[in-house]
Every structure is written in structure tokens, then in C-alpha cells.
Amino acid sequence: MRRLAVFFILICLLMAVSCIRTKQGNTLVSGKIEGSTGQLLKLQELGMQYSTTVDSLILASAGTFSFRILSKDAGLYLLSLPERPPLVIELKPGDSVAVTAETTSFPYGAVLKGSAASSDLLEFFNSTNAGRKIYDSLENVLLSHQDDPDFALLSLKLDESLKPLWEKQRALEIEYLSRHLNSLTSLLVLNQGLGVNPVLTFNTDSVYFLRLDSLLNKAFPGNKHAAFHHQRIIQERAIETMKQHSK
């Protein structure tokens, strides 16, 4: 009888430990950010319209941090410091992602381990950041001369100057998509643009939109990001049908 009672107590203790671990979370983002003493570090989940703070902490002198969350589905998260662009991380249940960075170069100089798609996404942003700045600068120059009598000629010359930047951006986006069609990060790349214009559109590049729709819904059934993209595909197809009927 005593053995049975002891066995029952052990089972209860194991169940309690299991519950505690579940509450602590099944997905981990940890690491170290040099030179960040006293700064607020946030982990936010990226939604369809806004981001929601999941956890936050004040970094000590060592710069180490650890966020353990309970994740039920794959998602896109932002690791952010004040007045710095966020670091985008794709997290799936059970993932353990390590981040090493310095405050002055955050997030562009960060090193990620545990999420290949997130690491490649950071590399993509690093590769396109300079081109985007040049593109924005040249567009601002054009806008500042829109009242000049030679504006049309200047616009044509600027278009020629911007063409190589546009082609490079397009090539980088297609290359990323080709390697990560099973990743939610591809949705961010698909919607990248230069200036106010998207580089890839459904009219000219529907193959990437459709392949991403198919593969994401298979990889993450019911996922809110995949579902949002699927609704976009439905809308784009409806617009196409309307255009065909109007001809």
C-alpha cells in the first residue's frame, strides 16, 4: 500500500513539474547584446496590423537575456532596442534561437543561430539596405525638382539611374524566395519594395505568390500569416477576373 502511495505521489510531482515547464514556455530566444546596459529589450509578436509585446527586460551590464515563451504556432517576432530597427525572428514551437550582437550595430551586425531563415532574412536586409537608401535619396532629389521646366527629362535620366538598383532588388528577392518558400519570412520579402512601389507584384510575378500560398498552407495549416496571404491571393484573382470581364 505504501509503495502504491509513494508511486502516486511521484506521478503527481512529475505532472506538476511538467505543468511548470509548460508555463515557462517551449520556445526560447536568448543571447547577449554588448554595450546595452540599462536598455529596454522587447520581444514582440508581429501581427497583421500591429505588434504585441510578449515579454521585455532591462539589460544588465553583462548584456545577456533570455525570453522563454509558450508557442502554439509558427510566428514572426521582433527583438528590439530603443531607437534601433528591430531584428526579425521566425519562431516555431520548440525552437531555440541564440542572438549575439552589439548595440551600435544592432540589428545589422547580429549573429543568429537556430533559425536559418531568420539569419538569411537579416542578410537580405543587409544586402538591400544600401540600395534602398540610394533609391530613396534619388527619388527625393527628383521630387525637389518637380516644378523645374526640365522635370520630364530629369525623370527619364533618373529612371535609368534607378534601373540597376531595381533589378538588383528584384534578383535578391527572388533568390530569397526560391530558398525559403516554406518560411513565413518569405512573406516579408515578397512585400518589400523600393520607394512606395513593390518590386514583385501579382500581375508580373504570380508564380511566387501562388507557390508561397500553397507551401505555407501545407507547412502551417491554420496559421494567421498564411491565412492572410491566402486571402490576398483570393482578392488578386478576383481583381484579375473583373479586369478580364471588363475588356
C-alpha angles and dihedrals in degrees: 000000000000091000090053091050092049090048090051092050091050091051091051091049091051091050091050092051090048091053091049091052091049091052090050090056141249099240126067136200112180141148146108134288114194120220095017102116113156095005124132113244117196133193110202132179114230112230133184095273107007143006127254124212110240098178141340141187143180110251116236125215092276090059093220122141141174130194117186115186136178105243122188098173141016114279147165117252136189122219106197144180124195114281093001130105112258126254110237116221129182111216129190125185109284096019121142113199123184122202127195119184149139122239095232093056099033124169100001096058095044122124117215127196125185099036116065093182092053092048091049091047090056089050089050092053091047090052095048100037096083093047091049092053092050091048093050091047093052092046090053089052089053093049091051089058099044091114094052117111090233094051094118092053092045090050092054092049091048091051089057090050092049096047096083090049090050093049092048092049091049092049092050093049094049091046092053093046092050090058100039110037088132093056130088088220088074089070089064092049092046090058097046119117146167116252107334095326125094114231096213118045134182091241095058103022106031091139091073094044092051097043091049090049092052098044097043093051089051094046096042110023111194094010112151095225093049091045092051091052090048090055089051090054090052090051093047091051091049090053090050091051091050091051092051092050091048093058 
